[in-house]
């Protein structure tokens, strides 16, 4: 795997942790979750910028947002006890399918 994709994967994980902590920060009223938000987003954007040295911005952002949505939905269910319904599952599958198609078959966004 190319290093740019590793940077992007770590960036996505940092963003998921930061966004999950954003909910836990309760509007930045809790110190530790608030610090995790700031550090997580800082790390995520720094690593995203490194990934853009070898991945096209459209592909990187499609991966970032698509994988992030799926992971955050899973965190919502597992950590926060949120419920998802059938239309949500269909939507998540379509997002994931779009990211896969874009990355495997699109020549437009190739870097």
C-alpha positions as CSV (number, residue, x, y, z in Angstrom):
1,X,0.0,0.0,0.0
2,X,1.3,3.4,-0.9
3,X,2.2,5.7,2.0
4,X,-0.3,8.3,0.9
5,X,-3.1,5.9,1.4
6,X,-1.8,5.0,4.9
7,X,-1.8,8.8,5.7
8,X,-5.3,9.0,4.4
9,X,-6.5,6.0,6.5
10,X,-4.9,7.4,9.7
11,X,-6.5,10.8,8.8
12,X,-9.9,9.2,8.5
13,X,-9.5,7.4,11.8
14,X,-8.4,10.7,13.5
15,X,-11.4,12.5,12.1
16,X,-13.7,9.7,13.3
17,X,-12.2,9.9,16.8
18,X,-12.5,13.7,16.8
19,X,-16.1,13.8,15.6
20,X,-17.1,11.1,18.2
21,X,-15.4,13.2,20.8
22,X,-17.2,16.3,19.6
23,X,-20.5,14.6,20.6
24,X,-18.9,13.6,23.9
25,X,-17.6,17.1,24.6
26,X,-21.2,18.3,25.1
27,X,-20.7,21.6,23.3
28,X,-17.0,22.0,24.4
29,X,-18.1,21.9,28.1
30,X,-16.0,18.8,28.9
31,X,-12.2,19.4,28.8
32,X,-10.8,16.1,27.8
33,X,-13.2,15.3,24.9
34,X,-12.7,18.9,23.8
35,X,-8.9,18.5,23.6
36,X,-9.4,15.2,21.7
37,X,-11.5,17.1,19.2
38,X,-8.9,19.7,18.6
39,X,-6.0,17.3,18.5
40,X,-7.9,14.8,16.3
41,X,-9.0,17.4,13.7
42,X,-5.5,18.9,13.7
43,X,-3.9,15.5,13.0
44,X,-6.6,14.5,10.5
45,X,-6.1,17.6,8.4
46,X,-2.4,17.4,8.6
47,X,-2.4,13.8,7.5
48,X,-5.0,14.5,4.8
49,X,-2.6,17.2,3.4
50,X,0.2,14.7,3.3
51,X,-2.0,12.2,1.5
52,X,-2.8,14.8,-1.2
53,X,0.9,14.6,-2.4
54,X,0.0,11.3,-4.1
55,X,-3.7,11.0,-4.3
56,X,-6.0,13.3,-6.3
57,X,-8.1,15.6,-4.1
58,X,-11.4,14.2,-5.4
59,X,-10.5,10.6,-4.7
60,X,-9.0,11.5,-1.3
61,X,-12.1,13.4,-0.3
62,X,-14.5,10.7,-1.6
63,X,-12.6,8.1,0.5
64,X,-12.4,10.5,3.5
65,X,-16.1,11.3,3.5
66,X,-17.5,7.9,2.5
67,X,-15.4,5.8,4.9
68,X,-15.9,8.4,7.6
69,X,-19.6,8.3,7.3
70,X,-19.7,4.5,7.6
71,X,-17.3,4.4,10.6
72,X,-19.2,7.3,12.4
73,X,-22.5,5.5,11.9
74,X,-21.0,2.4,13.4
75,X,-19.6,4.4,16.4
76,X,-23.0,6.0,16.8
77,X,-24.6,2.6,17.1
78,X,-22.0,0.9,19.3
79,X,-20.9,3.8,21.5
80,X,-23.9,6.1,21.7
81,X,-26.7,3.6,21.3
82,X,-28.1,5.3,18.2
83,X,-30.5,3.4,16.0
84,X,-30.4,3.1,12.3
85,X,-33.3,2.0,10.1
86,X,-33.5,0.2,6.7
87,X,-33.4,3.4,4.6
88,X,-30.2,4.5,6.5
89,X,-28.6,1.1,5.8
90,X,-29.5,1.4,2.1
91,X,-28.0,4.9,2.0
92,X,-24.8,3.7,3.7
93,X,-24.5,0.9,1.2
94,X,-25.0,3.3,-1.7
95,X,-22.3,5.6,-0.3
96,X,-19.9,2.8,0.1
97,X,-20.7,1.5,-3.5
98,X,-20.1,5.0,-4.8
99,X,-16.7,5.2,-3.1
100,X,-15.7,1.8,-4.4
101,X,-16.8,2.5,-8.0
102,X,-15.1,5.9,-8.0
103,X,-11.8,4.5,-6.8
104,X,-11.8,1.3,-8.9
105,X,-13.1,2.6,-12.2
106,X,-13.0,6.3,-12.5
107,X,-10.2,7.8,-14.7
108,X,-11.4,11.3,-14.2
109,X,-10.2,11.6,-10.6
110,X,-6.9,9.7,-11.2
111,X,-3.8,11.6,-10.0
